């Protein structure tokens, strides 16, 4: 019996809205929210959370981030770079 070929369907591309102020982010953020802020993919944010590089907590199977923790993380990274 011949094997069928695997068809790869590209993921849809959604428009990404830029974060212009902290008020654009909810108090409890998802990976997608933080990814918009960092201009990267949600998958990268998930990996950073899993490695404890970003302060996060799990809500069921999903990672969540407090806006204050992300702000403190960014401030800490800026201090390290200076």
mmCIF file of the N, C-alpha and C atoms, coordinates in Angstrom:
data_MODEL
# 
_entry.id   MODEL 
# 
loop_
_atom_site.group_PDB 
_atom_site.id 
_atom_site.type_symbol 
_atom_site.label_atom_id 
_atom_site.label_alt_id 
_atom_site.label_comp_id 
_atom_site.label_asym_id 
_atom_site.label_entity_id 
_atom_site.label_seq_id 
_atom_site.pdbx_PDB_ins_code 
_atom_site.Cartn_x 
_atom_site.Cartn_y 
_atom_site.Cartn_z 
_atom_site.occupancy 
_atom_site.B_iso_or_equiv 
_atom_site.pdbx_formal_charge 
_atom_site.auth_seq_id 
_atom_site.auth_comp_id 
_atom_site.auth_asym_id 
_atom_site.auth_atom_id 
_atom_site.pdbx_PDB_model_num 
ATOM 1   N N  . UNK A 1 1  ? 0.849  -1.177 0.000  1.00 0.00 ? 1  UNK A N  1 
ATOM 2   C CA . UNK A 1 1  ? 0.000  0.000  0.000  1.00 0.00 ? 1  UNK A CA 1 
ATOM 3   C C  . UNK A 1 1  ? 0.892  1.237  0.000  1.00 0.00 ? 1  UNK A C  1 
ATOM 4   N N  . UNK A 1 2  ? 0.737  2.153  -0.947 1.00 0.00 ? 2  UNK A N  1 
ATOM 5   C CA . UNK A 1 2  ? 1.586  3.352  -1.000 1.00 0.00 ? 2  UNK A CA 1 
ATOM 6   C C  . UNK A 1 2  ? 1.268  4.303  0.151  1.00 0.00 ? 2  UNK A C  1 
ATOM 7   N N  . UNK A 1 3  ? 2.307  4.936  0.639  1.00 0.00 ? 3  UNK A N  1 
ATOM 8   C CA . UNK A 1 3  ? 2.152  5.903  1.720  1.00 0.00 ? 3  UNK A CA 1 
ATOM 9   C C  . UNK A 1 3  ? 1.754  7.257  1.143  1.00 0.00 ? 3  UNK A C  1 
ATOM 10  N N  . UNK A 1 4  ? 0.879  7.920  1.826  1.00 0.00 ? 4  UNK A N  1 
ATOM 11  C CA . UNK A 1 4  ? 0.485  9.248  1.365  1.00 0.00 ? 4  UNK A CA 1 
ATOM 12  C C  . UNK A 1 4  ? 1.527  10.263 1.812  1.00 0.00 ? 4  UNK A C  1 
ATOM 13  N N  . UNK A 1 5  ? 1.707  11.279 1.029  1.00 0.00 ? 5  UNK A N  1 
ATOM 14  C CA . UNK A 1 5  ? 2.658  12.330 1.355  1.00 0.00 ? 5  UNK A CA 1 
ATOM 15  C C  . UNK A 1 5  ? 2.062  13.257 2.408  1.00 0.00 ? 5  UNK A C  1 
ATOM 16  N N  . UNK A 1 6  ? 2.930  13.733 3.293  1.00 0.00 ? 6  UNK A N  1 
ATOM 17  C CA . UNK A 1 6  ? 2.502  14.674 4.307  1.00 0.00 ? 6  UNK A CA 1 
ATOM 18  C C  . UNK A 1 6  ? 2.409  16.058 3.691  1.00 0.00 ? 6  UNK A C  1 
ATOM 19  N N  . UNK A 1 7  ? 1.296  16.681 3.901  1.00 0.00 ? 7  UNK A N  1 
ATOM 20  C CA . UNK A 1 7  ? 1.085  18.029 3.381  1.00 0.00 ? 7  UNK A CA 1 
ATOM 21  C C  . UNK A 1 7  ? 1.280  19.003 4.536  1.00 0.00 ? 7  UNK A C  1 
ATOM 22  N N  . UNK A 1 8  ? 2.173  19.953 4.366  1.00 0.00 ? 8  UNK A N  1 
ATOM 23  C CA . UNK A 1 8  ? 2.420  20.969 5.381  1.00 0.00 ? 8  UNK A CA 1 
ATOM 24  C C  . UNK A 1 8  ? 1.602  22.208 5.050  1.00 0.00 ? 8  UNK A C  1 
ATOM 25  N N  . UNK A 1 9  ? 0.755  22.555 5.979  1.00 0.00 ? 9  UNK A N  1 
ATOM 26  C CA . UNK A 1 9  ? -0.075 23.741 5.805  1.00 0.00 ? 9  UNK A CA 1 
ATOM 27  C C  . UNK A 1 9  ? 0.561  24.869 6.600  1.00 0.00 ? 9  UNK A C  1 
ATOM 28  N N  . UNK A 1 10 ? 0.865  25.995 5.971  1.00 0.00 ? 10 UNK A N  1 
ATOM 29  C CA . UNK A 1 10 ? 1.495  27.097 6.712  1.00 0.00 ? 10 UNK A CA 1 
ATOM 30  C C  . UNK A 1 10 ? 0.565  27.650 7.777  1.00 0.00 ? 10 UNK A C  1 
ATOM 31  N N  . UNK A 1 11 ? 1.175  28.082 8.873  1.00 0.00 ? 11 UNK A N  1 
ATOM 32  C CA . UNK A 1 11 ? 0.406  28.699 9.950  1.00 0.00 ? 11 UNK A CA 1 
ATOM 33  C C  . UNK A 1 11 ? -0.090 30.056 9.494  1.00 0.00 ? 11 UNK A C  1 
ATOM 34  N N  . UNK A 1 12 ? -1.303 30.419 9.887  1.00 0.00 ? 12 UNK A N  1 
ATOM 35  C CA . UNK A 1 12 ? -1.807 31.742 9.494  1.00 0.00 ? 12 UNK A CA 1 
ATOM 36  C C  . UNK A 1 12 ? -1.003 32.845 10.175 1.00 0.00 ? 12 UNK A C  1 
ATOM 37  N N  . UNK A 1 13 ? -0.833 33.920 9.480  1.00 0.00 ? 13 UNK A N  1 
ATOM 38  C CA . UNK A 1 13 ? -0.107 35.064 10.010 1.00 0.00 ? 13 UNK A CA 1 
ATOM 39  C C  . UNK A 1 13 ? -1.141 36.098 10.435 1.00 0.00 ? 13 UNK A C  1 
ATOM 40  N N  . UNK A 1 14 ? -1.119 36.413 11.719 1.00 0.00 ? 14 UNK A N  1 
ATOM 41  C CA . UNK A 1 14 ? -2.048 37.387 12.258 1.00 0.00 ? 14 UNK A CA 1 
ATOM 42  C C  . UNK A 1 14 ? -1.329 38.720 12.406 1.00 0.00 ? 14 UNK A C  1 
ATOM 43  N N  . UNK A 1 15 ? -2.030 39.815 12.190 1.00 0.00 ? 15 UNK A N  1 
ATOM 44  C CA . UNK A 1 15 ? -1.381 41.111 12.403 1.00 0.00 ? 15 UNK A CA 1 
ATOM 45  C C  . UNK A 1 15 ? -1.023 41.280 13.876 1.00 0.00 ? 15 UNK A C  1 
ATOM 46  N N  . UNK A 1 16 ? 0.185  41.724 14.121 1.00 0.00 ? 16 UNK A N  1 
ATOM 47  C CA . UNK A 1 16 ? 0.659  41.921 15.485 1.00 0.00 ? 16 UNK A CA 1 
ATOM 48  C C  . UNK A 1 16 ? 0.593  43.404 15.804 1.00 0.00 ? 16 UNK A C  1 
ATOM 49  N N  . UNK A 1 17 ? -0.116 43.725 16.861 1.00 0.00 ? 17 UNK A N  1 
ATOM 50  C CA . UNK A 1 17 ? -0.217 45.118 17.266 1.00 0.00 ? 17 UNK A CA 1 
ATOM 51  C C  . UNK A 1 17 ? 0.941  45.431 18.204 1.00 0.00 ? 17 UNK A C  1 
ATOM 52  N N  . UNK A 1 18 ? 1.580  46.547 17.963 1.00 0.00 ? 18 UNK A N  1 
ATOM 53  C CA . UNK A 1 18 ? 2.704  46.950 18.802 1.00 0.00 ? 18 UNK A CA 1 
ATOM 54  C C  . UNK A 1 18 ? 2.200  47.397 20.166 1.00 0.00 ? 18 UNK A C  1 
ATOM 55  N N  . UNK A 1 19 ? 3.040  47.203 21.156 1.00 0.00 ? 19 UNK A N  1 
ATOM 56  C CA . UNK A 1 19 ? 2.739  47.685 22.500 1.00 0.00 ? 19 UNK A CA 1 
ATOM 57  C C  . UNK A 1 19 ? 3.339  49.076 22.606 1.00 0.00 ? 19 UNK A C  1 
ATOM 58  N N  . UNK A 1 20 ? 2.491  50.069 22.802 1.00 0.00 ? 20 UNK A N  1 
ATOM 59  C CA . UNK A 1 20 ? 2.990  51.446 22.850 1.00 0.00 ? 20 UNK A CA 1 
ATOM 60  C C  . UNK A 1 20 ? 3.097  51.974 24.272 1.00 0.00 ? 20 UNK A C  1 
ATOM 61  N N  . UNK A 1 21 ? 2.405  51.339 25.215 1.00 0.00 ? 21 UNK A N  1 
ATOM 62  C CA . UNK A 1 21 ? 2.514  51.743 26.615 1.00 0.00 ? 21 UNK A CA 1 
ATOM 63  C C  . UNK A 1 21 ? 2.184  50.543 27.496 1.00 0.00 ? 21 UNK A C  1 
ATOM 64  N N  . UNK A 1 22 ? 2.541  50.667 28.773 1.00 0.00 ? 22 UNK A N  1 
ATOM 65  C CA . UNK A 1 22 ? 2.254  49.577 29.714 1.00 0.00 ? 22 UNK A CA 1 
ATOM 66  C C  . UNK A 1 22 ? 0.759  49.372 29.847 1.00 0.00 ? 22 UNK A C  1 
ATOM 67  N N  . UNK A 1 23 ? -0.029 50.404 29.605 1.00 0.00 ? 23 UNK A N  1 
ATOM 68  C CA . UNK A 1 23 ? -1.481 50.275 29.712 1.00 0.00 ? 23 UNK A CA 1 
ATOM 69  C C  . UNK A 1 23 ? -2.057 49.388 28.617 1.00 0.00 ? 23 UNK A C  1 
ATOM 70  N N  . UNK A 1 24 ? -1.272 49.140 27.557 1.00 0.00 ? 24 UNK A N  1 
ATOM 71  C CA . UNK A 1 24 ? -1.721 48.237 26.493 1.00 0.00 ? 24 UNK A CA 1 
ATOM 72  C C  . UNK A 1 24 ? -1.707 46.783 26.955 1.00 0.00 ? 24 UNK A C  1 
ATOM 73  N N  . UNK A 1 25 ? -0.942 46.496 28.009 1.00 0.00 ? 25 UNK A N  1 
ATOM 74  C CA . UNK A 1 25 ? -0.841 45.131 28.517 1.00 0.00 ? 25 UNK A CA 1 
ATOM 75  C C  . UNK A 1 25 ? -1.809 44.923 29.671 1.00 0.00 ? 25 UNK A C  1 
ATOM 76  N N  . UNK A 1 26 ? -2.426 43.744 29.738 1.00 0.00 ? 26 UNK A N  1 
ATOM 77  C CA . UNK A 1 26 ? -3.265 43.459 30.902 1.00 0.00 ? 26 UNK A CA 1 
ATOM 78  C C  . UNK A 1 26 ? -2.397 43.231 32.140 1.00 0.00 ? 26 UNK A C  1 
ATOM 79  N N  . UNK A 1 27 ? -3.014 43.244 33.304 1.00 0.00 ? 27 UNK A N  1 
ATOM 80  C CA . UNK A 1 27 ? -2.265 43.029 34.550 1.00 0.00 ? 27 UNK A CA 1 
ATOM 81  C C  . UNK A 1 27 ? -1.650 41.630 34.560 1.00 0.00 ? 27 UNK A C  1 
ATOM 82  N N  . UNK A 1 28 ? -2.397 40.642 34.098 1.00 0.00 ? 28 UNK A N  1 
ATOM 83  C CA . UNK A 1 28 ? -1.886 39.281 33.939 1.00 0.00 ? 28 UNK A CA 1 
ATOM 84  C C  . UNK A 1 28 ? -1.794 39.024 32.445 1.00 0.00 ? 28 UNK A C  1 
ATOM 85  N N  . UNK A 1 29 ? -0.588 38.790 31.948 1.00 0.00 ? 29 UNK A N  1 
ATOM 86  C CA . UNK A 1 29 ? -0.331 38.669 30.517 1.00 0.00 ? 29 UNK A CA 1 
ATOM 87  C C  . UNK A 1 29 ? -0.195 37.213 30.092 1.00 0.00 ? 29 UNK A C  1 
ATOM 88  N N  . UNK A 1 30 ? -0.504 36.961 28.842 1.00 0.00 ? 30 UNK A N  1 
ATOM 89  C CA . UNK A 1 30 ? -0.276 35.655 28.236 1.00 0.00 ? 30 UNK A CA 1 
ATOM 90  C C  . UNK A 1 30 ? 1.068  35.675 27.514 1.00 0.00 ? 30 UNK A C  1 
ATOM 91  N N  . UNK A 1 31 ? 1.462  34.536 26.998 1.00 0.00 ? 31 UNK A N  1 
ATOM 92  C CA . UNK A 1 31 ? 2.702  34.479 26.215 1.00 0.00 ? 31 UNK A CA 1 
ATOM 93  C C  . UNK A 1 31 ? 2.614  35.389 24.992 1.00 0.00 ? 31 UNK A C  1 
ATOM 94  N N  . UNK A 1 32 ? 1.449  35.445 24.384 1.00 0.00 ? 32 UNK A N  1 
ATOM 95  C CA . UNK A 1 32 ? 1.272  36.298 23.201 1.00 0.00 ? 32 UNK A CA 1 
ATOM 96  C C  . UNK A 1 32 ? 1.437  37.774 23.558 1.00 0.00 ? 32 UNK A C  1 
ATOM 97  N N  . UNK A 1 33 ? 0.934  38.170 24.716 1.00 0.00 ? 33 UNK A N  1 
ATOM 98  C CA . UNK A 1 33 ? 1.076  39.569 25.145 1.00 0.00 ? 33 UNK A CA 1 
ATOM 99  C C  . UNK A 1 33 ? 2.546  39.928 25.342 1.00 0.00 ? 33 UNK A C  1 
ATOM 100 N N  . UNK A 1 34 ? 3.283  39.062 26.034 1.00 0.00 ? 34 UNK A N  1 
ATOM 101 C CA . UNK A 1 34 ? 4.695  39.330 26.301 1.00 0.00 ? 34 UNK A CA 1 
ATOM 102 C C  . UNK A 1 34 ? 5.500  39.256 25.004 1.00 0.00 ? 34 UNK A C  1 
ATOM 103 N N  . UNK A 1 35 ? 5.120  38.362 24.113 1.00 0.00 ? 35 UNK A N  1 
ATOM 104 C CA . UNK A 1 35 ? 5.803  38.257 22.818 1.00 0.00 ? 35 UNK A CA 1 
ATOM 105 C C  . UNK A 1 35 ? 5.641  39.546 22.018 1.00 0.00 ? 35 UNK A C  1 
ATOM 106 N N  . UNK A 1 36 ? 4.466  40.159 22.083 1.00 0.00 ? 36 UNK A N  1 
ATOM 107 C CA . UNK A 1 36 ? 4.272  41.455 21.406 1.00 0.00 ? 36 UNK A CA 1 
ATOM 108 C C  . UNK A 1 36 ? 5.208  42.499 21.980 1.00 0.00 ? 36 UNK A C  1 
ATOM 109 N N  . UNK A 1 37 ? 5.353  42.481 23.292 1.00 0.00 ? 37 UNK A N  1 
ATOM 110 C CA . UNK A 1 37 ? 6.221  43.456 23.952 1.00 0.00 ? 37 UNK A CA 1 
ATOM 111 C C  . UNK A 1 37 ? 7.684  43.249 23.556 1.00 0.00 ? 37 UNK A C  1 
ATOM 112 N N  . UNK A 1 38 ? 8.111  41.998 23.506 1.00 0.00 ? 38 UNK A N  1 
ATOM 113 C CA . UNK A 1 38 ? 9.509  41.673 23.204 1.00 0.00 ? 38 UNK A CA 1 
ATOM 114 C C  . UNK A 1 38 ? 9.784  41.512 21.710 1.00 0.00 ? 38 UNK A C  1 
ATOM 115 N N  . UNK A 1 39 ? 8.765  41.619 20.885 1.00 0.00 ? 39 UNK A N  1 
ATOM 116 C CA . UNK A 1 39 ? 8.882  41.435 19.427 1.00 0.00 ? 39 UNK A CA 1 
ATOM 117 C C  . UNK A 1 39 ? 9.515  40.085 19.086 1.00 0.00 ? 39 UNK A C  1 
ATOM 118 N N  . UNK A 1 40 ? 8.939  39.041 19.642 1.00 0.00 ? 40 UNK A N  1 
ATOM 119 C CA . UNK A 1 40 ? 9.392  37.686 19.339 1.00 0.00 ? 40 UNK A CA 1 
ATOM 120 C C  . UNK A 1 40 ? 8.168  36.779 19.286 1.00 0.00 ? 40 UNK A C  1 
ATOM 121 N N  . UNK A 1 41 ? 8.393  35.482 19.208 1.00 0.00 ? 41 UNK A N  1 
ATOM 122 C CA . UNK A 1 41 ? 7.280  34.540 19.120 1.00 0.00 ? 41 UNK A CA 1 
ATOM 123 C C  . UNK A 1 41 ? 6.814  34.108 20.506 1.00 0.00 ? 41 UNK A C  1 
ATOM 124 N N  . UNK A 1 42 ? 5.555  33.722 20.623 1.00 0.00 ? 42 UNK A N  1 
ATOM 125 C CA . UNK A 1 42 ? 5.070  33.188 21.898 1.00 0.00 ? 42 UNK A CA 1 
ATOM 126 C C  . UNK A 1 42 ? 5.826  31.925 22.327 1.00 0.00 ? 42 UNK A C  1 
ATOM 127 N N  . UNK A 1 43 ? 6.278  31.149 21.358 1.00 0.00 ? 43 UNK A N  1 
ATOM 128 C CA . UNK A 1 43 ? 7.041  29.940 21.676 1.00 0.00 ? 43 UNK A CA 1 
ATOM 129 C C  . UNK A 1 43 ? 8.348  30.271 22.382 1.00 0.00 ? 43 UNK A C  1 
ATOM 130 N N  . UNK A 1 44 ? 9.013  31.344 21.969 1.00 0.00 ? 44 UNK A N  1 
ATOM 131 C CA . UNK A 1 44 ? 10.247 31.771 22.636 1.00 0.00 ? 44 UNK A CA 1 
ATOM 132 C C  . UNK A 1 44 ? 9.946  32.193 24.076 1.00 0.00 ? 44 UNK A C  1 
ATOM 133 N N  . UNK A 1 45 ? 8.841  32.886 24.284 1.00 0.00 ? 45 UNK A N  1 
ATOM 134 C CA . UNK A 1 45 ? 8.456  33.303 25.636 1.00 0.00 ? 45 UNK A CA 1 
ATOM 135 C C  . UNK A 1 45 ? 8.172  32.072 26.500 1.00 0.00 ? 45 UNK A C  1 
ATOM 136 N N  . UNK A 1 46 ? 7.509  31.067 25.922 1.00 0.00 ? 46 UNK A N  1 
ATOM 137 C CA . UNK A 1 46 ? 7.249  29.825 26.661 1.00 0.00 ? 46 UNK A CA 1 
ATOM 138 C C  . UNK A 1 46 ? 8.553  29.149 27.069 1.00 0.00 ? 46 UNK A C  1 
ATOM 139 N N  . UNK A 1 47 ? 9.512  29.110 26.165 1.00 0.00 ? 47 UNK A N  1 
ATOM 140 C CA . UNK A 1 47 ? 10.814 28.492 26.489 1.00 0.00 ? 47 UNK A CA 1 
ATOM 141 C C  . UNK A 1 47 ? 11.528 29.268 27.589 1.00 0.00 ? 47 UNK A C  1 
ATOM 142 N N  . UNK A 1 48 ? 11.480 30.605 27.523 1.00 0.00 ? 48 UNK A N  1 
ATOM 143 C CA . UNK A 1 48 ? 12.123 31.423 28.552 1.00 0.00 ? 48 UNK A CA 1 
ATOM 144 C C  . UNK A 1 48 ? 11.456 31.202 29.913 1.00 0.00 ? 48 UNK A C  1 
ATOM 145 N N  . UNK A 1 49 ? 10.134 31.081 29.923 1.00 0.00 ? 49 UNK A N  1 
ATOM 146 C CA . UNK A 1 49 ? 9.416  30.829 31.180 1.00 0.00 ? 49 UNK A CA 1 
ATOM 147 C C  . UNK A 1 49 ? 9.759  29.446 31.725 1.00 0.00 ? 49 UNK A C  1 
ATOM 148 N N  . UNK A 1 50 ? 9.822  28.459 30.854 1.00 0.00 ? 50 UNK A N  1 
ATOM 149 C CA . UNK A 1 50 ? 10.133 27.099 31.286 1.00 0.00 ? 50 UNK A CA 1 
ATOM 150 C C  . UNK A 1 50 ? 11.544 27.003 31.859 1.00 0.00 ? 50 UNK A C  1 
ATOM 151 N N  . UNK A 1 51 ? 12.464 27.812 31.345 1.00 0.00 ? 51 UNK A N  1 
ATOM 152 C CA . UNK A 1 51 ? 13.848 27.821 31.840 1.00 0.00 ? 51 UNK A CA 1 
ATOM 153 C C  . UNK A 1 51 ? 14.029 28.772 33.021 1.00 0.00 ? 51 UNK A C  1 
ATOM 154 N N  . UNK A 1 52 ? 12.937 29.371 33.483 1.00 0.00 ? 52 UNK A N  1 
ATOM 155 C CA . UNK A 1 52 ? 12.940 30.350 34.583 1.00 0.00 ? 52 UNK A CA 1 
ATOM 156 C C  . UNK A 1 52 ? 13.758 31.594 34.252 1.00 0.00 ? 52 UNK A C  1 
ATOM 157 N N  . UNK A 1 53 ? 13.889 31.910 32.982 1.00 0.00 ? 53 UNK A N  1 
ATOM 158 C CA . UNK A 1 53 ? 14.546 33.153 32.574 1.00 0.00 ? 53 UNK A CA 1 
ATOM 159 C C  . UNK A 1 53 ? 13.595 34.343 32.748 1.00 0.00 ? 53 UNK A C  1 
ATOM 160 N N  . UNK A 1 54 ? 12.302 34.092 32.648 1.00 0.00 ? 54 UNK A N  1 
ATOM 161 C CA . UNK A 1 54 ? 11.280 35.111 32.857 1.00 0.00 ? 54 UNK A CA 1 
ATOM 162 C C  . UNK A 1 54 ? 10.438 34.708 34.062 1.00 0.00 ? 54 UNK A C  1 
ATOM 163 N N  . UNK A 1 55 ? 10.077 35.662 34.922 1.00 0.00 ? 55 UNK A N  1 
ATOM 164 C CA . UNK A 1 55 ? 9.209  35.328 36.053 1.00 0.00 ? 55 UNK A CA 1 
ATOM 165 C C  . UNK A 1 55 ? 7.796  35.029 35.536 1.00 0.00 ? 55 UNK A C  1 
ATOM 166 N N  . UNK A 1 56 ? 7.312  33.825 35.829 1.00 0.00 ? 56 UNK A N  1 
ATOM 167 C CA . UNK A 1 56 ? 6.014  33.409 35.315 1.00 0.00 ? 56 UNK A CA 1 
ATOM 168 C C  . UNK A 1 56 ? 5.389  32.383 36.249 1.00 0.00 ? 56 UNK A C  1 
ATOM 169 N N  . UNK A 1 57 ? 4.125  32.127 36.022 1.00 0.00 ? 57 UNK A N  1 
ATOM 170 C CA . UNK A 1 57 ? 3.445  31.050 36.728 1.00 0.00 ? 57 UNK A CA 1 
ATOM 171 C C  . UNK A 1 57 ? 2.520  30.346 35.747 1.00 0.00 ? 57 UNK A C  1 
ATOM 172 N N  . UNK A 1 58 ? 2.153  29.145 36.104 1.00 0.00 ? 58 UNK A N  1 
ATOM 173 C CA . UNK A 1 58 ? 1.296  28.372 35.223 1.00 0.00 ? 58 UNK A CA 1 
ATOM 174 C C  . UNK A 1 58 ? -0.147 28.463 35.686 1.00 0.00 ? 58 UNK A C  1 
ATOM 175 N N  . UNK A 1 59 ? -1.020 28.622 34.738 1.00 0.00 ? 59 UNK A N  1 
ATOM 176 C CA . UNK A 1 59 ? -2.449 28.588 34.974 1.00 0.00 ? 59 UNK A CA 1 
ATOM 177 C C  . UNK A 1 59 ? -2.974 27.475 34.076 1.00 0.00 ? 59 UNK A C  1 
ATOM 178 N N  . UNK A 1 60 ? -3.091 26.297 34.651 1.00 0.00 ? 60 UNK A N  1 
ATOM 179 C CA . UNK A 1 60 ? -3.404 25.119 33.848 1.00 0.00 ? 60 UNK A CA 1 
ATOM 180 C C  . UNK A 1 60 ? -2.201 24.812 32.971 1.00 0.00 ? 60 UNK A C  1 
ATOM 181 N N  . UNK A 1 61 ? -2.403 24.587 31.696 1.00 0.00 ? 61 UNK A N  1 
ATOM 182 C CA . UNK A 1 61 ? -1.269 24.277 30.818 1.00 0.00 ? 61 UNK A CA 1 
ATOM 183 C C  . UNK A 1 61 ? -0.537 25.509 30.276 1.00 0.00 ? 61 UNK A C  1 
ATOM 184 N N  . UNK A 1 62 ? -1.055 26.694 30.561 1.00 0.00 ? 62 UNK A N  1 
ATOM 185 C CA . UNK A 1 62 ? -0.503 27.911 29.952 1.00 0.00 ? 62 UNK A CA 1 
ATOM 186 C C  . UNK A 1 62 ? 0.294  28.735 30.947 1.00 0.00 ? 62 UNK A C  1 
ATOM 187 N N  . UNK A 1 63 ? 1.302  29.430 30.427 1.00 0.00 ? 63 UNK A N  1 
ATOM 188 C CA . UNK A 1 63 ? 2.109  30.344 31.232 1.00 0.00 ? 63 UNK A CA 1 
ATOM 189 C C  . UNK A 1 63 ? 1.406  31.686 31.315 1.00 0.00 ? 63 UNK A C  1 
ATOM 190 N N  . UNK A 1 64 ? 1.524  32.321 32.486 1.00 0.00 ? 64 UNK A N  1 
ATOM 191 C CA . UNK A 1 64 ? 1.004  33.669 32.694 1.00 0.00 ? 64 UNK A CA 1 
ATOM 192 C C  . UNK A 1 64 ? 2.095  34.521 33.334 1.00 0.00 ? 64 UNK A C  1 
ATOM 193 N N  . UNK A 1 65 ? 2.027  35.811 33.097 1.00 0.00 ? 65 UNK A N  1 
ATOM 194 C CA . UNK A 1 65 ? 3.060  36.735 33.548 1.00 0.00 ? 65 UNK A CA 1 
ATOM 195 C C  . UNK A 1 65 ? 2.394  37.947 34.184 1.00 0.00 ? 65 UNK A C  1 
ATOM 196 N N  . UNK A 1 66 ? 2.890  38.374 35.331 1.00 0.00 ? 66 UNK A N  1 
ATOM 197 C CA . UNK A 1 66 ? 2.403  39.617 35.931 1.00 0.00 ? 66 UNK A CA 1 
ATOM 198 C C  . UNK A 1 66 ? 3.102  40.783 35.257 1.00 0.00 ? 66 UNK A C  1 
ATOM 199 N N  . UNK A 1 67 ? 2.349  41.814 34.953 1.00 0.00 ? 67 UNK A N  1 
ATOM 200 C CA . UNK A 1 67 ? 2.906  42.987 34.272 1.00 0.00 ? 67 UNK A CA 1 
ATOM 201 C C  . UNK A 1 67 ? 4.046  43.596 35.079 1.00 0.00 ? 67 UNK A C  1 
ATOM 202 N N  . UNK A 1 68 ? 3.910  43.653 36.423 1.00 0.00 ? 68 UNK A N  1 
ATOM 203 C CA . UNK A 1 68 ? 4.960  44.216 37.276 1.00 0.00 ? 68 UNK A CA 1 
ATOM 204 C C  . UNK A 1 68 ? 6.236  43.392 37.197 1.00 0.00 ? 68 UNK A C  1 
ATOM 205 N N  . UNK A 1 69 ? 6.101  42.060 37.126 1.00 0.00 ? 69 UNK A N  1 
ATOM 206 C CA . UNK A 1 69 ? 7.277  41.191 37.034 1.00 0.00 ? 69 UNK A CA 1 
ATOM 207 C C  . UNK A 1 69 ? 8.020  41.391 35.713 1.00 0.00 ? 69 UNK A C  1 
ATOM 208 N N  . UNK A 1 70 ? 7.263  41.562 34.631 1.00 0.00 ? 70 UNK A N  1 
ATOM 209 C CA . UNK A 1 70 ? 7.889  41.789 33.329 1.00 0.00 ? 70 UNK A CA 1 
ATOM 210 C C  . UNK A 1 70 ? 8.594  43.146 33.321 1.00 0.00 ? 70 UNK A C  1 
ATOM 211 N N  . UNK A 1 71 ? 7.973  44.157 33.927 1.00 0.00 ? 71 UNK A N  1 
ATOM 212 C CA . UNK A 1 71 ? 8.603  45.468 34.029 1.00 0.00 ? 71 UNK A CA 1 
ATOM 213 C C  . UNK A 1 71 ? 9.906  45.381 34.817 1.00 0.00 ? 71 UNK A C  1 
ATOM 214 N N  . UNK A 1 72 ? 9.879  44.672 35.950 1.00 0.00 ? 72 UNK A N  1 
ATOM 215 C CA . UNK A 1 72 ? 11.090 44.513 36.761 1.00 0.00 ? 72 UNK A CA 1 
ATOM 216 C C  . UNK A 1 72 ? 12.160 43.729 36.005 1.00 0.00 ? 72 UNK A C  1 
ATOM 217 N N  . UNK A 1 73 ? 11.748 42.726 35.235 1.00 0.00 ? 73 UNK A N  1 
ATOM 218 C CA . UNK A 1 73 ? 12.698 41.951 34.430 1.00 0.00 ? 73 UNK A CA 1 
ATOM 219 C C  . UNK A 1 73 ? 13.399 42.851 33.416 1.00 0.00 ? 73 UNK A C  1 
ATOM 220 N N  . UNK A 1 74 ? 12.641 43.698 32.745 1.00 0.00 ? 74 UNK A N  1 
ATOM 221 C CA . UNK A 1 74 ? 13.222 44.600 31.752 1.00 0.00 ? 74 UNK A CA 1 
ATOM 222 C C  . UNK A 1 74 ? 14.183 45.582 32.419 1.00 0.00 ? 74 UNK A C  1 
ATOM 223 N N  . UNK A 1 75 ? 13.779 46.149 33.554 1.00 0.00 ? 75 UNK A N  1 
ATOM 224 C CA . UNK A 1 75 ? 14.660 47.068 34.287 1.00 0.00 ? 75 UNK A CA 1 
ATOM 225 C C  . UNK A 1 75 ? 15.963 46.381 34.688 1.00 0.00 ? 75 UNK A C  1 
ATOM 226 N N  . UNK A 1 76 ? 15.861 45.140 35.142 1.00 0.00 ? 76 UNK A N  1 
ATOM 227 C CA . UNK A 1 76 ? 17.044 44.374 35.534 1.00 0.00 ? 76 UNK A CA 1 
ATOM 228 C C  . UNK A 1 76 ? 17.960 44.126 34.337 1.00 0.00 ? 76 UNK A C  1 
ATOM 229 N N  . UNK A 1 77 ? 17.376 43.817 33.185 1.00 0.00 ? 77 UNK A N  1 
ATOM 230 C CA . UNK A 1 77 ? 18.176 43.587 31.979 1.00 0.00 ? 77 UNK A CA 1 
ATOM 231 C C  . UNK A 1 77 ? 18.872 44.860 31.519 1.00 0.00 ? 77 UNK A C  1 
ATOM 232 N N  . UNK A 1 78 ? 18.202 46.008 31.682 1.00 0.00 ? 78 UNK A N  1 
ATOM 233 C CA . UNK A 1 78 ? 18.811 47.284 31.310 1.00 0.00 ? 78 UNK A CA 1 
ATOM 234 C C  . UNK A 1 78 ? 19.984 47.587 32.221 1.00 0.00 ? 78 UNK A C  1 
ATOM 235 N N  . UNK A 1 79 ? 19.831 47.333 33.529 1.00 0.00 ? 79 UNK A N  1 
ATOM 236 C CA . UNK A 1 79 ? 20.912 47.574 34.480 1.00 0.00 ? 79 UNK A CA 1 
ATOM 237 C C  . UNK A 1 79 ? 22.121 46.680 34.184 1.00 0.00 ? 79 UNK A C  1 
ATOM 238 N N  . UNK A 1 80 ? 21.871 45.442 33.776 1.00 0.00 ? 80 UNK A N  1 
ATOM 239 C CA . UNK A 1 80 ? 22.965 44.533 33.435 1.00 0.00 ? 80 UNK A CA 1 
ATOM 240 C C  . UNK A 1 80 ? 23.731 45.010 32.201 1.00 0.00 ? 80 UNK A C  1 
ATOM 241 N N  . UNK A 1 81 ? 23.002 45.605 31.245 1.00 0.00 ? 81 UNK A N  1 
ATOM 242 C CA . UNK A 1 81 ? 23.617 46.032 30.003 1.00 0.00 ? 81 UNK A CA 1 
ATOM 243 C C  . UNK A 1 81 ? 24.460 47.299 30.169 1.00 0.00 ? 81 UNK A C  1 
ATOM 244 N N  . UNK A 1 82 ? 24.196 48.064 31.208 1.00 0.00 ? 82 UNK A N  1 
ATOM 245 C CA . UNK A 1 82 ? 24.902 49.340 31.393 1.00 0.00 ? 82 UNK A CA 1 
ATOM 246 C C  . UNK A 1 82 ? 26.195 49.130 32.118 1.00 0.00 ? 82 UNK A C  1 
# 
